[in-house]
Amino acid sequence: MKAQGFWGKVVLMVLCCTLLVFFLASGVNAAREIKVATVALPETTIYQSLVKWQSVIAERSGGELKVKILGRGVMGGDREMIEACRLGTLDTAIVSGSVISNIVPQYIMISLPYLFNNHEEANAFLDGPIGQKLFKMLESKGLVGLGWATWSFRGVWNNVRPIYGPEDMKGLKLRCLETPLDMSITRHMGAIPTPMAWSEALLGLRQGTVDGITTTYGLGYHLKLYEIAKYATRTKHYYESAPLIMSKKLFDKLTPEQQKMVKETAAEALLWARKQQADFDDKAQPLLEEKGVKVNSLSPEAFAEFRKLTKPVYQEFRFKVGPEFMDEALDFVESLR
């Protein structure tokens, strides 16, 4: 009986050890889920960049890392998502660079008027040393930059007239972001800046509270602005970046190999999305014209004239951005031409 009791205990111990090893192995091999939030609609390239990242990181990690997308603003607006990432209550989010500038003023640089001529210059800026320096600045704020997406270049949608030059902006009440930068750009372009929350903007345009709003061709198409705006002009007056940020609290918990994979796959997916956005910008004009919108782009002369008129904005925000950083960024852009 004693022998049976002894061997029973041995079997029980072996079984317990086997189960322990099994559960430990399961814990090691369990996929880590990364939740990423965005306000973007599924049909936008911003959202599609996250679908791309979801696919790439799952494949490269062998299922060790998985991305779950929380779209349509379910985690709040950009400000709420940034704060949640800083606190560690949200893993990652794609937010507008202009909103990030509230905690890192140097991000204003990207949205200064007529900084870039085209997508190629913007990509070189974001993927080069200046973009990396901007990401480094996030770390002291509890964030890690993973990659750059874009909402693209802003244009003017309105119900009064097409914009061929600065004279056409005079007297137009344009909805702008509730930020000093956007109001200053709108004013120097010649229009009347009318700060208004986005939740009120479309109704304001429909009811005539404002004559127009500024957004991109692509987003305007997805939002069906062709139903409420007669004219769309590709003024390209500033570029709206959309960095993918991660909570530093989460990032620091990843292994060095996982950190490298997260950054590389995110950068790859978001660069793909930026190229898709550039392609869509070029294809959007005929799509909008089919919907009855009168679409036009600025002539090189008008583009140069708007650039000259908005030059004082750089001086206005020079000390907020930092003179040294602004000069470095401007020198880099100039080196691309």
C-alpha positions in Angstrom: 0.0 0.0 0.0 2.9 2.3 0.9 4.5 1.6 -2.5 1.3 2.3 -4.3 1.0 5.6 -2.4 4.6 6.5 -3.2 4.2 5.8 -7.0 0.9 7.6 -7.0 2.6 10.7 -5.7 5.4 10.3 -8.3 2.8 10.1 -11.1 1.0 13.1 -9.8 4.2 15.1 -9.6 5.1 14.2 -13.2 1.7 15.2 -14.3 1.9 18.5 -12.6 5.4 19.2 -14.1 4.1 18.3 -17.5 1.1 20.7 -17.2 3.4 23.4 -15.9 5.7 23.1 -18.9 2.7 23.1 -21.2 1.3 26.3 -19.7 4.7 28.0 -19.7 5.2 27.1 -23.3 1.7 28.3 -24.2 2.5 31.6 -22.5 5.7 32.0 -24.5 4.0 31.2 -27.8 0.8 33.2 -27.2 0.3 36.0 -29.6 0.7 39.5 -28.3 -2.2 41.7 -29.5 -1.5 45.3 -30.3 -4.6 47.5 -30.4 -4.4 50.4 -32.8 -7.0 53.2 -32.9 -7.9 55.7 -35.6 -10.6 58.1 -36.5 -10.3 57.1 -40.2 -13.0 55.5 -42.2 -12.3 52.0 -43.6 -12.2 53.3 -47.2 -9.4 55.7 -46.5 -5.7 55.0 -47.1 -5.0 55.8 -43.4 -7.2 52.8 -42.4 -5.9 50.6 -45.2 -2.3 51.3 -43.9 -3.4 49.6 -40.7 -4.9 46.6 -42.6 -1.6 46.4 -44.4 0.4 46.5 -41.1 -1.9 43.9 -39.6 -1.1 41.5 -42.5 2.7 42.2 -42.7 3.4 42.0 -38.9 1.4 38.7 -38.5 3.3 37.2 -41.4 6.8 38.4 -40.4 6.3 37.4 -36.7 4.9 34.0 -37.5 1.7 35.0 -35.6 3.6 36.1 -32.5 2.4 39.7 -33.0 -1.1 40.6 -34.0 -2.8 43.9 -34.7 -6.4 44.7 -33.8 -7.8 47.8 -35.5 -10.2 50.1 -33.5 -11.6 52.4 -36.2 -14.2 55.1 -36.7 -13.0 57.1 -33.6 -14.2 54.5 -31.1 -11.3 55.5 -28.8 -12.1 59.2 -29.2 -10.5 62.0 -31.2 -6.8 62.6 -31.7 -6.3 64.3 -28.4 -7.9 61.5 -26.5 -5.9 58.9 -28.3 -2.6 60.6 -27.8 -3.3 61.0 -24.0 -4.3 57.3 -23.8 -1.1 56.2 -25.4 0.9 58.4 -23.0 -0.9 56.8 -20.1 -0.5 53.3 -21.5 -4.3 52.6 -21.6 -4.1 52.4 -25.5 -1.3 50.6 -27.4 -1.0 52.6 -30.6 -2.9 55.2 -32.7 -2.6 57.1 -35.9 -3.1 60.8 -35.2 -2.7 64.0 -37.1 0.7 65.6 -36.8 -0.9 69.0 -36.3 -2.5 67.7 -33.1 0.8 66.2 -31.9 2.2 69.7 -32.1 0.3 70.5 -28.9 2.8 68.5 -27.0 5.8 68.7 -29.4 5.7 72.1 -31.0 8.3 71.1 -33.7 5.6 69.1 -35.4 4.2 72.4 -36.5 7.0 72.4 -39.1 5.4 69.8 -41.3 2.2 71.8 -41.6 3.7 75.1 -42.4 2.2 76.5 -45.7 3.7 75.4 -49.0 6.7 73.7 -47.4 6.6 70.9 -49.9 6.1 71.0 -53.7 4.9 67.4 -53.9 4.6 64.0 -52.2 8.2 63.0 -53.2 9.6 65.9 -51.1 7.3 65.1 -48.2 8.3 61.5 -48.2 12.0 62.3 -48.2 11.4 64.7 -45.3 9.5 62.2 -43.2 11.7 59.2 -44.0 14.9 61.1 -43.6 16.9 62.6 -40.6 14.3 65.3 -39.9 11.5 62.8 -39.6 13.6 60.6 -37.3 14.5 63.6 -35.1 10.8 64.4 -34.8 10.1 60.8 -33.7 13.0 61.0 -31.1 11.2 64.1 -29.6 8.2 61.9 -28.7 10.1 59.7 -26.3 10.2 62.2 -23.5 6.4 62.5 -23.8 5.9 58.7 -23.3 5.5 57.9 -27.0 7.4 56.1 -29.7 7.0 56.9 -33.4 6.6 53.9 -35.6 5.9 55.3 -39.1 4.3 58.1 -41.1 1.0 58.0 -42.9 -0.7 61.1 -44.4 -4.0 62.8 -44.9 -2.3 64.4 -47.9 -2.3 68.0 -49.1 -5.2 70.2 -48.2 -7.3 72.0 -50.7 -10.3 74.3 -50.7 -13.9 73.1 -51.2 -16.5 75.9 -51.5 -19.9 76.9 -52.9 -18.9 80.4 -54.2 -16.3 80.1 -56.9 -13.2 78.1 -58.0 -9.9 79.3 -56.7 -7.4 80.3 -59.4 -5.4 82.8 -57.3 -5.4 84.8 -54.1 -8.0 87.3 -55.4 -10.5 84.4 -55.4 -10.0 83.8 -51.7 -11.1 87.3 -50.7 -14.3 87.4 -48.7 -14.7 83.6 -48.4 -15.6 82.4 -45.0 -13.5 79.2 -44.7 -13.9 76.7 -41.9 -10.5 76.0 -40.4 -9.1 74.0 -37.6 -9.4 75.5 -34.1 -5.6 76.2 -34.1 -3.6 79.4 -34.4 -1.6 77.9 -37.3 -4.6 77.0 -39.5 -6.3 80.3 -38.8 -3.1 82.2 -39.7 -2.6 80.2 -43.0 -6.2 80.9 -44.0 -6.0 84.6 -43.2 -2.7 85.0 -45.1 -4.2 83.2 -48.1 -6.8 86.0 -48.2 -9.9 84.2 -46.8 -11.8 84.8 -43.5 -10.8 82.1 -41.0 -13.8 80.6 -39.3 -12.7 78.1 -36.6 -15.3 75.3 -36.2 -15.2 71.8 -34.9 -15.3 69.1 -37.6 -18.5 67.7 -36.2 -20.2 71.0 -37.1 -18.3 71.7 -40.4 -20.3 69.7 -42.9 -23.6 71.1 -41.5 -22.1 74.6 -41.6 -21.2 74.2 -45.3 -24.6 72.8 -46.1 -26.5 75.6 -44.3 -24.1 78.4 -45.5 -22.7 79.3 -42.1 -19.4 78.9 -43.9 -18.7 79.3 -47.6 -16.2 76.5 -47.7 -13.9 74.1 -45.8 -10.4 72.8 -46.4 -9.6 69.2 -46.7 -7.9 66.8 -49.2 -9.3 65.5 -52.5 -9.3 62.0 -51.3 -11.0 62.6 -47.9 -13.5 64.9 -49.5 -14.4 62.2 -52.0 -14.9 59.6 -49.2 -16.9 62.1 -47.1 -19.1 62.7 -50.2 -18.4 66.5 -50.1 -19.5 66.5 -53.8 -23.1 66.4 -52.4 -22.7 69.8 -50.6 -19.8 71.6 -52.4 -19.8 73.0 -56.0 -16.0 73.7 -56.3 -12.9 71.8 -55.3 -9.5 73.4 -55.8 -6.2 71.6 -55.2 -4.4 74.5 -53.5 -2.0 72.1 -51.7 -1.5 74.9 -49.1 -0.2 72.5 -46.5 0.6 68.8 -45.9 -1.2 66.9 -43.1 1.0 64.1 -41.7 -0.5 61.2 -39.7 2.2 59.6 -37.5 1.6 56.1 -36.0 2.5 56.4 -32.3 2.9 53.7 -29.7 2.8 53.9 -25.9 6.4 53.8 -24.7 5.1 51.8 -21.7 4.1 49.0 -24.1 7.1 49.4 -26.4 9.5 49.0 -23.5 7.9 45.6 -22.7 8.7 44.2 -26.1 11.9 42.3 -26.7 14.5 44.0 -28.9 13.6 41.7 -31.8 9.9 42.6 -31.4 10.7 46.3 -31.2 12.6 46.1 -34.4 9.9 44.2 -36.2 7.1 46.5 -35.0 9.0 49.6 -36.3 10.1 48.0 -39.6 6.6 46.6 -40.5 4.8 49.8 -39.5 7.2 52.0 -41.6 6.8 49.6 -44.6 3.0 49.6 -44.4 2.6 53.3 -43.9 5.0 54.1 -46.8 2.9 51.9 -49.0 -0.2 53.9 -47.9 1.5 57.2 -48.6 2.2 56.1 -52.2 -1.4 54.9 -52.5 -2.6 58.3 -51.3 -0.5 60.1 -53.9 -2.0 57.9 -56.6 -5.5 58.5 -55.4 -5.0 62.3 -55.3 -4.2 62.1 -59.0 -7.2 59.8 -59.7 -9.7 61.8 -57.6 -10.3 64.7 -60.1 -12.2 62.7 -62.7 -14.1 60.9 -60.0 -15.2 64.2 -58.5 -16.0 65.6 -61.9 -18.3 62.6 -62.5 -20.2 63.7 -59.4 -20.7 67.2 -60.7 -18.0 69.1 -58.9 -15.9 71.7 -60.8 -12.3 70.7 -60.0 -9.1 72.6 -60.7 -5.5 72.8 -59.6 -3.4 76.0 -59.2 -1.1 77.1 -61.9 2.6 77.2 -61.0 2.3 81.0 -60.9 -0.6 81.0 -58.5 1.1 78.4 -56.3 4.2 80.6 -56.1 2.0 83.6 -55.3 0.2 81.8 -52.4 3.6 80.6 -51.1 4.8 84.2 -51.0 1.7 85.5 -49.3 1.9 82.9 -46.5 5.7 83.3 -45.9 5.0 85.5 -42.8 3.5 82.4 -41.1 7.0 81.0 -40.8 8.2 84.0 -38.9 5.1 83.9 -36.7 5.8 80.4 -35.6 9.6 80.5 -35.7 10.2 80.6 -32.0 7.5 78.1 -31.2 9.1 75.6 -33.6 12.6 76.6 -32.6 14.8 78.7 -34.9 17.6 76.1 -35.1 15.2 73.3 -35.9 13.3 75.4 -38.5 16.5 76.3 -40.3 17.7 72.7 -40.3 14.3 71.6 -41.7 14.2 74.3 -44.4 17.8 73.6 -45.4 16.9 69.9 -45.9 13.8 70.7 -48.0 16.0 73.1 -50.1 18.5 70.3 -50.6 15.8 68.2 -52.3 15.3 70.7 -55.1 
